[in-house]
Amino acid sequence: MTTVLDPTSERRPATRQRLDRPGSLEGHVVALLDISKPRGDVFLDELERIIIERGANVRRYRKPTFTKPAPVDLRHEIATQCTLVIEALAD
């Protein structure tokens, strides 16, 4: 079990079971989520190149601002269209 600390409310940390990592990226649809911090797109550009080389499809997403959680509709879109998610944090 893993304890996840949510910066918006750490009074009751969530405990979640870690999911197994896939053996390969081939055939997966990977969401690259830019949280709108400076240079996050630069990091994701390089990740996208590597992920495509490994056989996955990539979809790019961007939060309106890094100061708030992703909107519900954006989270739903990612959850229904992608099998894996990578979130970019940069400065």
N, C-alpha and C positions, 0 to 999 in steps of 0.2 A: 504494500500500500504506500501511496505517496501523499504527503501533505502539501496542499496547494495554498499559498498565501495570496489572497486577493487584496491588492492595494486599496480597493474601495471599501473594504470591510474585513478587518482581521480579527474580529471578535470570535468568530466561529470558523476556523480554517476547515476547508473541505478536504475530505480524504477520498481519494479516487484510486482505482486500480489502474496501473499503467497498461497501455495496450502494447502488444507485440509489434516490433518494427517489421516492415515488409522485407522479405529476402532480397527484392530488387525493386526498382522503380518502373520497370517495364510494364506498360499497360495501365498505369495509374494516371489519374488526373490530379495534378498538384496545384493547389491554390497558393499563390505567393501574395501575402497580405502586407502591403506597405502601410505602416501606421501613421504616415505623414510627418516623420521626423526628417530633418535634413540628411541627405545622402543615402537614405534607405533605398531609394530607387537604384543607386549605383551598385549597392550590395546585391539587390534582387536581379539586376541585369546579368551579373556574373553567375548567380545561382541558376537562373533560367537557362543559360547556355549549358551548364553542366548537367542539369536535370534532363534537358532535351537529348543530350548526347547519350544518356543512360536509358532512353526509351520511353520516357513519360511525356504526357501532354501537360502544358502549363496554362493556367489562367491567372491573370493579374487582377488584383483588387486593391483598393486604397480606401482607408478610413478618412472621413472628412477632417478629423483632427486627432492628434495623439493624446489630447487631454481628457477624452471621454471614451467609454467602451464603444466598440463597433455597433452601429445601428442594427436593430433586430432584422430588418430586411436584408442587410448585407450578410449577416451571420447565416440567415436561412439560405440565401443564394449559394454561399460557399458550401454549406452542409449538404445541399441537394445536388450540387454539380461536381463536387470534388471528393476524392478519396483520401487525400493527405493535405495538410496545411503547414506552411512555413510562414512565420511572422517575422518581419524585418524591423529591427531596432538599430538605429544609427544616430550619429551626431558628428 
